[in-house]
């Protein structure tokens, strides 16, 4: 299935909104855990938007999680 650029943008924004809104239930997390989760979510969405395949999504999530973990130190 091929998506147009506009459809990819809408799906990416929907994924980011879903990720951020789902993190509001994570009040018991430490700041570092929360930053790691946010980084993984944003990185995964960015990887999906840039690469458009599962490998780029996983790679983006991994990179974003690592960056978020280090920022949250």
C-alpha positions in Angstrom: 0.0 0.0 0.0 1.4 3.4 -1.0 0.7 6.6 0.8 0.9 10.1 -0.5 3.1 12.6 1.3 0.0 14.2 2.8 -1.2 10.8 4.2 2.2 10.1 5.6 2.2 13.5 7.4 -1.2 12.9 8.8 -0.3 9.4 10.0 2.9 10.7 11.6 1.1 13.5 13.4 -1.5 11.0 14.6 1.2 8.7 15.9 2.9 11.6 17.8 -0.3 12.8 19.3 -1.2 9.2 20.4 2.2 8.7 21.9 2.2 11.9 23.9 -1.3 11.5 25.1 -0.7 8.0 26.2 2.2 9.2 28.3 0.0 11.3 30.5 -0.9 8.1 32.4 2.7 7.7 33.5 2.7 9.8 36.6 4.7 7.2 38.6 7.7 7.3 36.2 10.9 9.1 37.1 11.9 11.9 34.9 14.6 9.8 33.2 12.1 7.0 32.4 9.6 9.5 31.0 12.3 11.1 28.8 13.3 7.7 27.5 9.7 6.8 26.7 9.1 10.2 25.0 12.3 9.9 23.0 11.5 6.4 21.9 8.0 7.5 20.8 9.2 10.6 18.9 12.1 8.7 17.4 9.9 5.9 16.2 7.5 8.3 14.6 10.3 10.2 12.9 11.9 6.9 11.7 8.6 5.8 10.2 8.1 9.2 8.5 11.6 9.3 7.1 12.2 5.6 6.2 8.6 4.4 5.8 9.4 0.8 6.9 9.6 -1.2 10.0 13.4 -1.2 10.3 13.6 2.6 10.2 10.8 2.8 12.8 12.6 0.5 15.2 15.9 2.3 14.6 14.3 5.6 15.2 12.7 4.4 18.4 16.0 2.9 19.7 18.0 6.1 18.9 15.3 8.3 20.4 15.1 6.2 23.5 18.9 6.4 24.0 18.9 10.1 23.5 16.0 10.6 25.9 17.7 8.4 28.5 20.8 10.5 28.3 19.0 13.8 28.4 17.1 12.7 31.5 20.2 12.1 33.6 
